[in-house]
C-alpha cells in the first residue's frame, strides 16, 4: 500500500511540474541536411503538440508530433511522442530514383531532452527516433534533430 501511494505521488508530481512554458517557436535542424520552422504548444502540464515545416531545394516536409513531456532534473525535461509526416519531393535525393514530383507519407517517433534556460526565454532540445516511410515505398530509417526555440510570452 505504501509503495503504491509513493508511486502515485511520484507520477502525480511529475505531471504537475513538467510544463515550463505554453508556446515556443524557432528552428529545428535535422539529420538529412535541412532546417525547419518549429513550434511547440502545451495543451496541459505534460501534453504538447510540436509542428515542423521545412525542406531544401528538392522537397518540402511537414511533421507533427504529439508528445508527453516530464521533468528530469532542474531545467531539463525529457519527452517522447509520435506523429505523421507529409512531403512533396522533386528529384528525390533520398531515394535517388526519379525526377518526377511525388508525395511522401510516413510516421515518426521521438525520444528527446529539452533544456529551458532558467533566466531567458529560450529552449534547446535534442531528439532521436525511428521513422517509417509508407508512401511511395516502405522503408525504415532513423532521424535526429536539434531545435532552438524562443518561448513566447
C-alpha positions, 0 to 999 in steps of 0.5 A: 500500500505504501509503495503504491501511494509513493508511486502515485505521488511520484507520477502525480508530481511529475505531471504537475511540474513538467510544463515550463512554458505554453508556446515556443517557436524557432528552428529545428535542424535535422539529420538529412541536411535541412532546417525547419520552422518549429513550434511547440504548444502545451495543451496541459502540464505534460501534453504538447503538440510540436509542428515542423515545416521545412525542406531544401531545394528538392522537397518540402516536409511537414511533421507533427508530433504529439508528445508527453513531456516530464521533468528530469532534473532542474531545467531539463525535461525529457519527452517522447511522442509520435506523429505523421509526416507529409512531403512533396519531393522533386528529384528525390535525393533520398531515394535517388530514383526519379525526377518526377514530383511525388508525395511522401507519407510516413510516421515518426517517433521521438525520444528527446531532452529539452533544456529551458534556460532558467533566466531567458526565454529560450529552449534547446532540445535534442531528439532521436527516433525511428521513422517509417516511410509508407508512401511511395515505398516502405522503408525504415530509417532513423532521424535526429534533430536539434531545435532552438526555440524562443518561448513566447510570452 
